[in-house]
Amino acid sequence: MVVVTLQREKCIGCNYCVEMAPEQFAMSKKDGKSVLLHSQNKKGFHTIKSHDEGIFDTCEQASKACPVKIISVKRT
């Protein structure tokens, strides 16, 4: 299982995550910050848990590209 977490409040809106993993991330038209699609918000941490191992590489690239390091990706 792949677990992806985004700390949305700290997002600076650079759009790198969307460029690296457009299936998992989008930019909000309201505030210009990243949105982790289909995620659940718990105390400012937006998380998805997926059995699709195919998302790991693109989300890992998004995590590495993020200048404020607010995306974490791990396998469980």
N, CA, C and O of each residue as an XYZ file, in Angstrom:
304
protein
N       0.838     -1.180      0.000
C       0.000      0.000      0.000
C       0.885      1.247      0.000
O       1.929      1.289      0.652
N       0.446      2.255     -0.742
C       1.155      3.525     -0.829
C       0.375      4.564     -0.021
O      -0.839      4.696     -0.174
N       1.086      5.302      0.842
C       0.471      6.354      1.650
C       1.111      7.681      1.255
O       2.328      7.846      1.346
N       0.274      8.632      0.812
C       0.743      9.953      0.397
C       0.094     10.988      1.317
O      -1.118     10.977      1.531
N       0.931     11.886      1.856
C       0.426     12.916      2.766
C       0.897     14.292      2.301
O       2.042     14.469      1.885
N      -0.012     15.258      2.383
C       0.265     16.644      2.002
C      -0.107     17.561      3.161
O      -1.219     17.483      3.683
N       0.825     18.434      3.567
C       0.544     19.477      4.563
C       0.125     20.721      3.787
O       0.955     21.572      3.467
N      -1.149     20.818      3.492
C      -1.649     21.826      2.568
C      -1.434     23.264      3.032
O      -1.169     24.135      2.203
N      -1.540     23.535      4.328
C      -1.415     24.910      4.809
C      -0.052     25.523      4.489
O       0.063     26.741      4.349
N       0.968     24.696      4.373
C       2.324     25.195      4.120
C       2.648     25.323      2.627
O       3.746     25.743      2.260
N       1.690     24.959      1.772
C       1.914     25.004      0.319
C       2.135     26.440     -0.146
O       1.452     27.363      0.296
N       3.112     26.612     -1.055
C       3.395     27.939     -1.615
C       2.870     28.075     -3.051
O       3.051     29.119     -3.679
N       2.220     27.026     -3.570
C       1.596     27.097     -4.886
C       2.545     27.062     -6.061
O       2.271     27.682     -7.088
N       3.649     26.356     -5.939
C       4.645     26.327     -7.020
C       4.213     25.452     -8.206
O       4.730     25.621     -9.311
N       3.273     24.519     -7.992
C       2.713     23.666     -9.042
C       3.609     22.488     -9.444
O       3.247     21.760    -10.369
N       4.747     22.268     -8.802
C       5.622     21.158     -9.173
C       4.946     19.805     -8.969
O       5.122     18.893     -9.777
N       4.177     19.674     -7.894
C       3.522     18.390     -7.620
C       2.541     18.032     -8.730
O       2.434     16.867     -9.112
N       1.828     19.022     -9.248
C       0.869     18.779    -10.325
C       1.597     18.377    -11.601
O       1.126     17.516    -12.344
N       2.743     18.999    -11.855
C       3.526     18.648    -13.039
C       4.070     17.227    -12.947
O       4.131     16.527    -13.957
N       4.465     16.791    -11.760
C       5.054     15.468    -11.569
C       4.000     14.358    -11.447
O       4.210     13.247    -11.934
N       2.875     14.655    -10.801
C       1.849     13.635    -10.547
C       0.450     14.222    -10.741
O      -0.284     14.402     -9.769
N       0.074     14.523    -11.994
C      -1.221     15.178    -12.237
C      -2.434     14.312    -11.883
O      -3.536     14.838    -11.729
N      -2.251     13.010    -11.755
C      -3.368     12.141    -11.383
C      -3.685     12.243     -9.896
O      -4.801     11.928     -9.483
N      -2.722     12.678     -9.087
C      -2.910     12.754     -7.641
C      -3.046     14.183     -7.117
O      -3.627     14.394     -6.052
N      -2.520     15.164     -7.847
C      -2.514     16.543     -7.357
C      -3.187     17.487     -8.347
O      -3.162     17.266     -9.558
N      -3.787     18.540     -7.807
C      -4.366     19.618     -8.613
C      -4.159     20.917     -7.839
O      -3.892     20.898     -6.638
N      -4.285     22.037     -8.534
C      -4.166     23.330     -7.872
C      -5.568     23.886     -7.626
O      -6.429     23.835     -8.504
N      -5.784     24.411     -6.438
C      -7.070     24.999     -6.076
C      -7.234     26.351     -6.759
O      -6.324     27.179     -6.738
N      -8.389     26.569     -7.360
C      -8.660     27.868     -7.972
C      -9.010     28.907     -6.908
O      -8.930     30.108     -7.165
N      -9.396     28.452     -5.716
C      -9.773     29.376     -4.638
C      -8.560     30.057     -4.018
O      -8.538     31.279     -3.869
N      -7.537     29.256     -3.650
C      -6.391     29.841     -2.935
C      -5.040     29.581     -3.595
O      -4.016     30.019     -3.071
N      -5.007     28.885     -4.726
C      -3.756     28.665     -5.442
C      -2.831     27.648     -4.814
O      -1.656     27.575     -5.172
N      -3.349     26.853     -3.871
C      -2.533     25.835     -3.208
C      -2.853     24.459     -3.770
O      -3.896     24.243     -4.388
N      -1.934     23.540     -3.542
C      -2.085     22.174     -4.020
C      -3.198     21.435     -3.273
O      -3.439     21.661     -2.087
N      -3.863     20.552     -4.005
C      -4.896     19.690     -3.440
C      -4.511     18.245     -3.755
O      -4.247     17.909     -4.909
N      -4.479     17.402     -2.745
C      -4.254     15.966     -2.936
C      -5.624     15.351     -3.204
O      -6.471     15.284     -2.313
N      -5.829     14.906     -4.435
C      -7.141     14.435     -4.859
C      -7.583     13.197     -4.085
O      -6.783     12.303     -3.812
N      -8.861     13.159     -3.739
C      -9.489     12.027     -3.036
C      -8.880     11.781     -1.656
O      -8.908     10.655     -1.158
N      -8.333     12.822     -1.040
C      -7.687     12.644      0.260
C      -8.644     12.947      1.400
O      -9.699     13.553      1.213
N      -8.244     12.507      2.588
C      -8.973     12.825      3.804
C      -8.105     13.768      4.629
O      -6.897     13.571      4.758
N      -8.743     14.796      5.185
C      -8.031     15.798      5.973
C      -8.147     15.461      7.456
O      -9.244     15.299      7.990
N      -6.998     15.359      8.104
C      -6.986     15.145      9.546
C      -5.965     16.105     10.139
O      -4.757     15.891     10.039
N      -6.475     17.171     10.761
C      -5.640     18.184     11.420
C      -4.618     18.807     10.467
O      -3.461     19.004     10.839
N      -5.036     19.114      9.255
C      -4.157     19.779      8.300
C      -3.301     18.850      7.460
O      -2.574     19.312      6.581
N      -3.372     17.554      7.711
C      -2.642     16.569      6.919
C      -3.641     15.861      6.006
O      -4.535     15.157      6.475
N      -3.478     16.055      4.702
C      -4.356     15.441      3.714
C      -3.686     14.148      3.249
O      -2.555     14.172      2.762
N      -4.384     13.018      3.399
C      -3.769     11.712      3.168
C      -4.623     10.831      2.265
O      -5.850     10.805      2.360
N      -3.927     10.108      1.382
C      -4.577      9.031      0.632
C      -3.802      7.749      0.896
O      -2.582      7.757      1.064
N      -4.543      6.651      0.927
C      -3.953      5.320      1.024
C      -4.431      4.544     -0.188
O      -5.633      4.394     -0.407
N      -3.485      4.053     -0.974
C      -3.848      3.399     -2.227
C      -3.132      2.057     -2.363
O      -1.974      1.902     -1.975
N      -3.853      1.104     -2.923
C      -3.253     -0.199     -3.229
C      -2.575     -0.174     -4.603
O      -1.956     -1.158     -5.006
N      -2.691      0.939     -5.314
C      -2.092      1.093     -6.640
C      -0.623      1.475     -6.497
O      -0.299      2.641     -6.269
N       0.256      0.500     -6.629
C       1.701      0.752     -6.516
C       2.213      1.668     -7.623
O       3.290      2.251     -7.500
N       1.448      1.794     -8.698
C       1.856      2.621     -9.828
C       1.971      4.098     -9.499
O       2.647      4.837    -10.215
N       1.320      4.546     -8.420
C       1.390      5.975     -8.077
C       2.638      6.311     -7.271
O       2.955      7.487     -7.096
N       3.344      5.313     -6.782
C       4.485      5.581     -5.903
C       5.548      6.440     -6.579
O       5.986      7.441     -6.012
N       5.964      6.062     -7.776
C       7.063      6.773     -8.437
C       6.726      8.228     -8.742
O       7.548      9.114     -8.509
N       5.525      8.484     -9.261
C       5.182      9.870     -9.591
C       5.010     10.715     -8.329
O       5.394     11.885     -8.306
N       4.440     10.130     -7.290
C       4.288     10.876     -6.033
C       5.640     11.101     -5.366
O       5.861     12.138     -4.740
N       6.532     10.149     -5.496
C       7.888     10.316     -4.959
C       8.611     11.451     -5.686
O       9.326     12.235     -5.062
N       8.425     11.537     -7.002
C       9.014     12.643     -7.766
C       8.435     13.983     -7.315
O       9.164     14.968     -7.190
N       7.126     14.017     -7.072
C       6.486     15.244     -6.589
C       7.036     15.633     -5.221
O       7.255     16.812     -4.945
N       7.256     14.637     -4.367
C       7.802     14.887     -3.035
C       9.204     15.498     -3.117
O       9.523     16.444     -2.397
N      10.023     14.950     -3.995
C      11.396     15.448     -4.144
C      11.433     16.831     -4.781
O      12.324     17.628     -4.487
N      10.465     17.122     -5.658
C      10.442     18.414     -6.353
C       9.898     19.539     -5.475
O      10.168     20.711     -5.740
N       9.147     19.206     -4.451
C       8.503     20.217     -3.602
C       9.550     21.047     -2.853
O      10.324     20.495     -2.070
N       9.587     22.369     -3.084
C      10.613     23.199     -2.434
C      10.404     23.384     -0.933
O      11.351     23.708     -0.216
N       9.185     23.184     -0.449
C       8.933     23.343      0.990
C       8.783     21.998      1.715
O       8.483     21.962      2.908
N       8.990     20.907      0.993
C       9.034     19.548      1.569
C       7.806     19.211      2.419
O       7.926     18.788      3.569
N       6.608     19.412      1.820
C       5.369     19.150      2.560
C       4.646     17.892      2.068
O       3.524     17.618      2.492
N       5.281     17.132      1.182
C       4.689     15.892      0.665
C       5.524     14.724      1.142
O       6.744     14.715      0.980
N       4.864     13.733      1.735
C       5.575     12.516      2.101
C       4.919     11.331      1.413
O       3.699     11.284      1.251
N       5.751     10.371      1.008
C       5.290      9.174      0.303
C       5.979      7.986      0.929
O       7.198      7.985      1.096
N       5.196      6.965      1.280
C       5.826      5.753      1.832
C       5.006      4.532      1.461
O       3.814      4.606      1.162
N       5.690      3.425      1.496
C       5.033      2.128      1.288
C       4.845      1.469      2.659
O       5.720      1.533      3.523
N       3.683      0.835      2.835
C       3.447      0.127      4.098
C       3.186     -1.340      3.836
O       2.964     -2.105      4.775
